[in-house]
Amino acid sequence: MIYACHLNDLPQGESLRVMAYVPIALFNADGEVYAVDDTCTHQNASLSEGWLEGCHVECPLHEAAFDLRTGQPSCLPAKHPVRTYEVTVAEDGGVYVHAAAAEPAAAPAAERVVEGAA
């Protein structure tokens, strides 16, 4: 679980990008906070830069839309869902996403050192 922001920093109808193991888009839609993978499954675009309408976000690149509650695409051109994450809003207003924190990328296979290899 990672700290994303304070609820006051995410007004209703707004979004922000959270750097976790993968980028996550956080949305305040009608007073509920939702988290999904920030990358559209149709093409490489940031959903946190998209347009929020109710519980749906529209990708800024080709207008694919996703339901924030389920991650399912609600129109073409997207055919695959985005991953959703559980969100907890603490009593003090802290917003936490149930996802792994950012980790450094592993070295490419050719650069990895294997003990005992000749």
BELBEL-V395513 format. One record per pair of residues at least 24 apart in sequence whose C-alpha atoms are under 8 Angstrom apart, sorted by the first residue. I is the first residue (numbers start at 1). J is the second residue. If there is no record, write none. Layout:
i=I j=J
i=I j=J
//
This chain:
i=1 j=96
i=1 j=97
i=1 j=98
i=1 j=99
i=1 j=100
i=1 j=101
i=2 j=96
i=2 j=97
i=2 j=98
i=2 j=99
i=2 j=100
i=2 j=101
i=3 j=94
i=3 j=95
i=3 j=96
i=3 j=97
i=4 j=94
i=4 j=95
i=4 j=96
i=4 j=97
i=5 j=94
i=5 j=95
i=5 j=96
i=6 j=93
i=6 j=94
i=6 j=95
i=7 j=89
i=7 j=93
i=7 j=94
i=7 j=95
i=8 j=93
i=13 j=52
i=14 j=52
i=15 j=48
i=15 j=49
i=16 j=48
i=17 j=48
i=19 j=101
i=19 j=102
i=20 j=99
i=20 j=100
i=20 j=101
i=20 j=102
i=20 j=103
i=21 j=99
i=21 j=100
i=21 j=101
i=21 j=102
i=21 j=103
i=22 j=102
i=29 j=53
i=29 j=54
i=29 j=55
i=30 j=54
i=30 j=55
i=33 j=87
i=34 j=68
i=34 j=69
i=34 j=84
i=34 j=85
i=34 j=86
i=34 j=87
i=35 j=68
i=35 j=84
i=35 j=85
i=35 j=86
i=35 j=87
i=35 j=97
i=36 j=68
i=36 j=71
i=36 j=82
i=36 j=83
i=36 j=84
i=36 j=85
i=37 j=82
i=37 j=83
i=37 j=84
i=39 j=82
i=40 j=78
i=40 j=82
i=41 j=78
i=41 j=79
i=41 j=80
i=41 j=81
i=41 j=82
i=42 j=77
i=42 j=78
i=42 j=79
i=42 j=80
//
